[in-house]
Amino acid sequence: MDQEVLVLNSDFEPLNVCHVRRAITMVYMGKADVLHVHETSLINTADRALPWPSVVKLRHHVKRPLPELRLSRRTVFARDEYMCQYCGQTGVDLTIDHVVPRRHGGTTHWENVVAACRRCNMKKGDKMLHQTGMKLIRQPRRPRYVPYISLTKYLSGRKNQVWRDYLPVFADFRD
């Protein structure tokens, strides 16, 4: 039961992604309604088979402050789509690289850090880009949006056809 379920506020705004067990509990307790189910999956209980929820909507509105998108390894990798910003290689063996190295006065902020494979990071080292002849595939910048759900969950959720109807579309990430 590790399937993920999109949780919407009462105004259909995405709030969270939870496990199916939590979603079923919310529905059973009367806190949420099922909007979409997986067509082929059923959950067997002691007395009946329940449809496997994909999207649930809360019955009562939950007020939340607008979250702040923090700079972290995970959010930088998600912003750069898990791709080295120098050679384009995708994978899990990525590092964070400062475009302007800290040695040269570069700071750790959205516009100065990128995902880089280990090979490119070692090649660049603590040199400036013009000294290495390397070029960035895409200029780093702070994402212009702040989704309620985490950036990584948002990006993976955009691949789910049912969830797309409920997730906002941001110019930074179009499919």
C-alpha positions in Angstrom: 0.0 0.0 0.0 2.6 2.6 -1.0 0.6 4.1 -3.9 0.4 7.8 -3.6 -2.9 9.8 -3.6 -3.3 13.5 -4.4 -5.1 15.4 -1.6 -7.1 18.5 -2.7 -8.4 21.2 -0.4 -12.2 21.9 -0.6 -11.5 24.5 -3.3 -9.7 21.9 -5.4 -6.3 23.4 -4.6 -3.5 20.7 -4.3 -2.5 20.4 -0.7 -0.5 17.2 -0.3 0.4 13.8 -1.6 -0.2 11.0 0.9 -0.2 7.2 0.9 -3.3 5.3 0.0 -3.7 4.1 3.6 -4.0 7.7 4.8 -6.4 8.6 2.0 -8.7 5.6 2.8 -8.7 6.6 6.5 -9.7 10.2 5.6 -12.6 8.9 3.4 -13.7 6.4 6.0 -13.7 9.0 8.7 -15.8 11.3 6.6 -13.1 13.9 6.1 -12.6 13.5 2.4 -14.4 12.4 -0.8 -12.9 10.3 -3.5 -12.8 12.1 -6.9 -10.9 9.6 -9.0 -10.0 6.0 -8.5 -7.6 3.6 -10.2 -9.7 1.6 -12.6 -7.9 -1.7 -12.2 -7.1 -1.8 -8.5 -9.3 -2.7 -5.5 -8.4 -2.9 -1.8 -9.9 -5.8 -0.1 -11.2 -5.3 3.4 -12.9 -7.8 5.8 -16.3 -7.2 4.4 -15.9 -5.6 1.0 -13.7 -4.4 -1.8 -13.0 -0.7 -2.0 -11.8 1.2 -5.1 -8.2 2.4 -4.9 -8.3 6.2 -4.7 -6.1 8.4 -6.9 -7.4 11.8 -6.0 -9.4 12.8 -2.8 -10.9 16.2 -1.9 -11.3 17.4 1.7 -14.8 18.2 2.8 -13.7 21.2 4.9 -11.3 24.0 3.9 -7.8 23.9 5.4 -6.1 27.3 5.7 -2.4 27.1 5.1 0.2 29.8 4.8 1.9 30.0 1.4 5.0 27.8 1.7 8.5 29.0 1.1 10.4 27.1 -1.6 13.7 26.4 0.2 17.0 25.9 -1.5 18.2 22.3 -1.0 19.9 19.6 -3.0 16.5 18.0 -3.7 14.9 21.2 -5.0 17.9 22.1 -7.2 17.9 18.6 -8.7 14.1 18.8 -9.3 14.4 22.3 -10.8 17.1 21.0 -13.2 15.1 17.8 -13.9 17.9 15.6 -12.5 20.1 16.5 -15.5 23.7 17.8 -15.5 23.5 21.4 -16.6 26.8 21.2 -18.4 26.7 17.9 -20.4 23.0 17.0 -20.2 23.6 13.5 -18.7 20.7 12.4 -16.5 21.0 10.1 -13.5 21.2 9.8 -9.8 25.0 10.4 -9.4 24.6 14.2 -9.4 26.3 16.9 -7.3 25.7 20.6 -6.7 28.0 23.0 -8.5 28.4 26.7 -7.9 28.5 28.5 -11.3 30.6 31.2 -9.7 32.7 29.3 -7.2 32.7 30.3 -3.6 36.4 31.0 -3.8 35.6 33.7 -6.3 32.8 35.3 -4.2 29.9 33.1 -5.4 27.2 32.5 -2.9 24.7 29.7 -2.5 21.5 31.0 -4.0 19.1 29.9 -6.7 20.9 31.8 -9.5 24.3 30.4 -8.7 23.8 26.6 -8.1 23.1 23.9 -10.7 23.0 20.1 -10.8 26.2 18.7 -12.3 27.5 15.2 -12.9 30.6 14.3 -11.0 32.7 14.3 -14.1 31.7 17.9 -15.1 32.0 19.1 -11.5 35.5 17.8 -11.3 36.4 19.2 -14.7 35.1 22.7 -13.7 36.5 22.6 -10.2 36.8 26.0 -8.7 37.3 27.8 -12.0 35.0 30.2 -13.8 33.0 29.0 -16.8 35.0 31.0 -19.3 38.2 29.5 -18.0 37.0 25.9 -18.7 35.2 26.5 -22.0 32.1 24.8 -20.5 28.6 26.2 -21.1 25.4 25.9 -19.2 22.4 24.2 -20.9 20.0 26.5 -19.0 20.7 29.5 -16.8 19.8 28.8 -13.2 17.0 30.8 -11.7 14.7 30.7 -8.7 11.4 29.0 -9.7 8.7 31.6 -10.0 6.1 29.5 -8.3 5.6 27.9 -4.9 3.4 24.8 -5.0 1.8 23.6 -1.8 3.1 20.1 -2.5 6.8 19.6 -2.7 8.6 20.4 -5.9 9.6 16.8 -6.5 6.1 15.5 -5.9 4.7 18.2 -8.2 7.1 17.3 -11.0 6.3 13.6 -10.7 2.6 14.3 -10.3 2.7 16.2 -13.7 3.3 12.8 -15.3 0.1 11.4 -13.8 -2.7 12.1 -16.4 -5.5 12.2 -13.8 -3.5 14.5 -11.5 -2.7 17.0 -14.3 -6.3 18.3 -14.2 -5.8 19.5 -10.6 -2.2 20.6 -10.6 -1.5 24.2 -11.7 0.5 24.8 -14.8 3.6 26.9 -14.3 5.6 28.4 -17.2 8.8 26.9 -15.8 7.6 23.4 -16.3 5.4 22.7 -19.3 4.9 19.2 -20.6 
